[in-house]
Structure formats: C-alpha cells, structure tokens
C-alpha cells in the first residue's frame, strides 16, 4: 500500500500572461505517465503513492513548466505521509454513496 497522499496545485507564471490551462494539462499528463493513482479536482490534483516516487515527479513537473517558457512556477503542496498506508478511497469512502 502507498504511504502518501500528495495534493499539488501549480501556478505557472506564463509568457505574456497566457492561459495556464494548457500548462496544467501538461502537468497532469506527467502525473498520468507516472502510473500512480491520482484524482483531478477543480483546484488541485491528488496523487497516491510512495513519497520517494511522488517528490521527484513534482520536481519534473516544475522543470517542465520552465522548459515550456514559464519564468517560474509556484507549486502548492499538501502531504499526508502515513508509513502504515494511505489511501484516497479509505479517507473518502464515507462520503461516497
């Protein structure tokens, strides 16, 4: 079982004030390519996995934003680290009907 849930919201400073949605879409494609379980929400994406896999992916996302021409990117991160296991389904099951 995964030991972490990590939520990320990226705020890239785009060239000339371009729309950020294509950049966010690219970040989500990086998460998707990782093979880790994730859920996209309106304001952030939550990833389930081992922290040692997720943190390098966040670094990759930030580098990808700069490679696409962003001057900088703010990544707002929330981490639940639970060595005995962490699961999105387990934490939210009481809210699902």
C-alpha positions as CSV (number, residue, x, y, z in Angstrom):
1,X,0.0,0.0,0.0
2,X,1.1,3.5,-0.7
3,X,2.5,5.6,2.2
4,X,1.5,9.0,1.0
5,X,-1.2,11.2,-0.5
6,X,0.1,14.4,-2.1
7,X,-2.0,17.2,-3.5
8,X,-0.5,19.6,-5.9
9,X,-1.7,22.9,-7.3
10,X,0.6,24.6,-9.8
11,X,0.6,28.3,-10.6
12,X,2.9,28.8,-13.6
13,X,3.9,32.3,-14.5
14,X,3.3,32.1,-18.2
15,X,4.8,34.1,-21.0
16,X,2.8,37.2,-21.6
17,X,0.0,36.2,-19.3
18,X,-1.0,33.2,-21.4
19,X,-3.8,30.9,-20.2
20,X,-2.4,28.4,-17.6
21,X,-4.8,25.6,-18.5
22,X,-2.5,24.1,-21.2
23,X,0.3,24.1,-18.7
24,X,-1.8,22.4,-16.0
25,X,-2.9,19.9,-18.6
26,X,0.8,19.1,-19.3
27,X,1.5,18.7,-15.6
28,X,-1.4,16.3,-15.3
29,X,-0.1,14.3,-18.3
30,X,3.2,13.9,-16.4
31,X,1.3,12.6,-13.4
32,X,-0.7,10.3,-15.7
33,X,2.5,8.9,-17.3
34,X,3.9,8.0,-13.8
35,X,1.4,5.2,-13.5
36,X,0.5,6.3,-10.0
37,X,-3.2,6.6,-8.9
38,X,-4.4,10.2,-9.0
39,X,-7.6,12.2,-9.0
40,X,-8.0,15.6,-10.6
41,X,-10.1,18.1,-8.6
42,X,-11.1,21.6,-9.6
43,X,-8.3,23.3,-7.6
44,X,-5.7,20.6,-7.2
45,X,-4.7,17.0,-8.2
46,X,-4.2,14.4,-5.5
47,X,-1.6,11.6,-6.1
48,X,-1.4,8.3,-4.1
49,X,1.9,6.6,-3.9
50,X,5.2,6.4,-2.2
51,X,6.7,9.7,-1.3
52,X,10.0,8.8,-2.8
53,X,8.2,8.4,-6.2
54,X,6.0,11.5,-5.9
55,X,8.5,14.1,-4.9
56,X,10.8,13.6,-7.9
57,X,7.7,13.8,-10.1
58,X,6.9,17.2,-8.6
59,X,10.4,18.3,-9.5
60,X,9.8,17.0,-13.0
61,X,6.6,19.0,-13.3
62,X,8.3,22.2,-12.2
63,X,11.1,21.7,-14.6
64,X,8.6,21.0,-17.4
65,X,6.9,24.3,-16.8
66,X,10.2,26.2,-17.1
67,X,11.1,24.2,-20.2
68,X,7.8,25.4,-21.7
69,X,8.9,29.0,-21.1
70,X,7.5,29.9,-17.7
71,X,9.6,32.3,-15.7
72,X,8.7,30.5,-12.6
73,X,6.1,28.2,-11.1
74,X,4.5,28.1,-7.6
75,X,3.6,24.6,-6.5
76,X,1.3,24.4,-3.5
77,X,1.8,21.0,-2.0
78,X,-0.1,19.1,0.8
79,X,1.4,15.9,2.0
80,X,-0.1,13.1,4.1
81,X,2.7,10.7,5.0
82,X,1.5,7.6,6.8
83,X,4.0,4.8,6.9
84,X,1.3,2.1,7.6
85,X,-0.5,3.1,4.4
86,X,-2.5,6.0,2.9
87,X,-5.5,5.7,0.5
88,X,-7.7,8.3,-1.1
89,X,-10.6,5.7,-1.1
90,X,-10.1,4.9,2.5
91,X,-10.2,8.6,3.6
92,X,-13.3,9.5,1.5
93,X,-15.3,6.3,1.5
94,X,-17.9,7.6,4.0
95,X,-18.7,10.4,1.5
96,X,-19.4,8.1,-1.4
97,X,-22.9,6.6,-1.8
